Amino acid sequence: MTVNLRRAAHWHRPLMVFVSAMALLAVVSTVGVLADSRVLVGAPIWLKPFKFAVSFVLYGGTLAWMLTVLPRRSRVAERAVTVIVAVAVIEMVVIVGQVVRGQASHFNDSTPLNTALFAVMGAAIMVLFFAHLVLGIVVLIRRIPDRVAHRAVGWGSGCRCWACWRRCR
């Protein structure tokens, strides 16, 4: 596993830089939860950036693993992951920016700016979803030598169709 992640770090640097930045943001957000007494919607204001940072660390680690199961590089997969990173950065900039402003980032239509920021986040998540779908398709159509990894990606991507199952056997 460590060898695969080390390979992924060299294979898709923007993803690993993003994962590292999110790990750092998780630490900063933890300090924020402890040091900043502001509360928003009944929770510490820095709790949302903490949750998103941790989830992006786990998500990015999973993407890095998915890239390592490919038998050779794929430009389509690399571009899809680059889009995912760019969109995730936009998402996190809005979330942290809203915390700094003392505003809710989600479902906030109190001002035109807040409405626009929430709309940007919604559009960003749709782009992230489609980029991840492209990555999942690339990983599924490639011949992955490790049957367990192929099956894990297939089940994780929701592909349980007969053709994929037969290919895994």
C-alpha positions in Angstrom: 0.0 0.0 0.0 2.8 2.4 0.9 4.6 1.7 -2.4 1.4 2.3 -4.3 0.7 5.7 -2.5 4.3 6.7 -3.1 3.9 5.9 -6.8 0.6 7.9 -6.8 2.4 10.9 -5.2 4.8 11.0 -8.2 2.2 10.0 -10.7 -0.4 12.8 -10.0 1.3 15.5 -8.0 -1.7 18.0 -7.9 -3.9 15.3 -6.2 -1.3 14.6 -3.5 -0.6 18.3 -3.0 -4.3 18.8 -2.5 -4.5 15.9 -0.1 -1.6 17.4 1.9 -3.3 20.8 2.0 -6.5 19.2 3.2 -4.6 17.4 6.0 -3.1 20.7 7.0 -6.5 22.4 6.8 -7.9 19.6 9.1 -5.3 20.6 11.7 -6.0 24.3 11.3 -9.7 23.7 11.6 -9.2 21.7 14.7 -7.4 24.6 16.2 -10.2 26.8 15.0 -12.8 24.7 16.7 -10.9 24.9 20.0 -9.8 28.6 19.8 -12.7 30.3 18.0 -15.8 30.5 20.1 -18.1 31.5 17.2 -21.1 29.2 16.6 -23.1 28.9 13.4 -26.3 27.0 13.1 -25.7 25.4 16.5 -22.1 24.1 15.8 -18.6 25.5 16.1 -18.0 27.5 12.9 -14.8 25.6 12.0 -16.4 22.2 12.2 -17.6 22.2 8.6 -14.2 23.0 7.1 -12.8 20.2 9.4 -15.3 17.7 8.1 -14.8 18.6 4.5 -11.0 18.6 4.9 -11.0 15.1 6.5 -13.4 13.8 3.8 -11.2 15.2 1.0 -8.2 13.5 2.5 -10.0 10.2 2.5 -11.4 10.8 -1.0 -8.1 11.9 -2.4 -6.4 8.9 -0.9 -9.0 6.7 -2.6 -8.4 8.4 -5.9 -4.7 8.0 -5.6 -5.3 4.3 -5.0 -7.6 4.0 -8.0 -4.8 5.6 -10.1 -2.3 3.0 -8.9 -4.4 0.0 -10.0 -4.2 1.1 -13.7 -1.7 -1.0 -15.6 -0.4 2.1 -17.4 -1.0 5.8 -17.4 -4.1 7.3 -18.8 -4.4 10.9 -20.0 -8.1 10.8 -19.6 -7.8 9.6 -16.0 -5.2 12.2 -15.2 -7.3 15.0 -16.6 -10.4 13.8 -14.7 -8.4 13.8 -11.5 -7.0 17.3 -12.3 -10.6 18.5 -12.8 -11.6 16.9 -9.5 -8.7 18.7 -7.7 -9.5 22.0 -9.2 -13.2 21.8 -8.4 -12.5 20.6 -4.8 -10.2 23.6 -4.4 -13.1 25.9 -5.4 -15.4 24.1 -3.0 -13.0 24.5 -0.1 -12.1 28.1 -0.9 -15.8 29.0 -0.7 -16.4 27.0 2.5 -13.4 28.5 4.3 -14.1 31.9 2.9 -17.6 31.7 4.3 -16.3 30.7 7.7 -13.9 33.7 7.8 -16.9 35.9 6.9 -19.0 34.2 9.6 -21.6 33.0 7.1 -23.1 29.6 6.3 -21.7 28.1 3.1 -24.6 25.8 2.3 -28.2 26.7 1.7 -27.5 30.4 2.3 -29.6 32.8 0.3 -29.5 35.7 2.7 -27.6 38.0 0.2 -26.9 37.9 -3.5 -23.3 37.1 -2.8 -24.2 34.1 -0.5 -26.7 32.9 -3.1 -24.0 33.1 -5.9 -21.4 31.3 -3.7 -23.8 28.5 -3.0 -24.7 28.2 -6.7 -20.9 28.0 -7.5 -20.6 25.2 -5.0 -23.5 23.3 -6.5 -22.1 23.6 -10.0 -18.7 22.6 -8.8 -20.0 19.4 -7.2 -21.8 18.5 -10.4 -18.5 18.9 -12.3 -16.7 16.8 -9.6 -19.3 14.1 -9.9 -18.9 13.8 -13.7 -15.1 13.9 -13.6 -15.2 11.1 -11.0 -17.6 9.2 -13.3 -15.2 9.5 -16.1 -12.4 8.3 -13.9 -14.5 5.3 -12.7 -15.3 4.4 -16.3 -11.6 4.6 -17.3 -10.6 2.4 -14.4 -13.4 -0.1 -15.2 -12.6 -0.5 -18.9 -8.9 -1.0 -18.4 -7.7 -4.5 -17.7 -6.6 -4.4 -14.1 -4.4 -7.4 -13.4 -5.4 -7.5 -9.7 -8.8 -9.2 -9.6 -9.6 -8.0 -6.1 -8.8 -4.4 -7.0 -10.8 -4.6 -10.2 -13.8 -6.0 -8.3 -13.4 -3.4 -5.5 -13.4 -0.6 -8.1 -16.4 -2.1 -9.8 -18.4 -2.5 -6.7 -17.4 0.9 -5.5 -18.3 2.5 -8.8 -21.7 0.8 -8.8 -20.8 -1.5 -11.7 -22.2 -4.9 -10.9 -23.3 -5.8 -14.4 -22.9 -9.3 -15.9 -20.2 -8.2 -18.3 -18.0 -6.7 -15.6 -18.5 -9.6 -13.3 -17.6 -12.1 -16.1 -14.4 -10.1 -16.8 -13.4 -10.2 -13.2 -13.6 -14.0 -13.0 
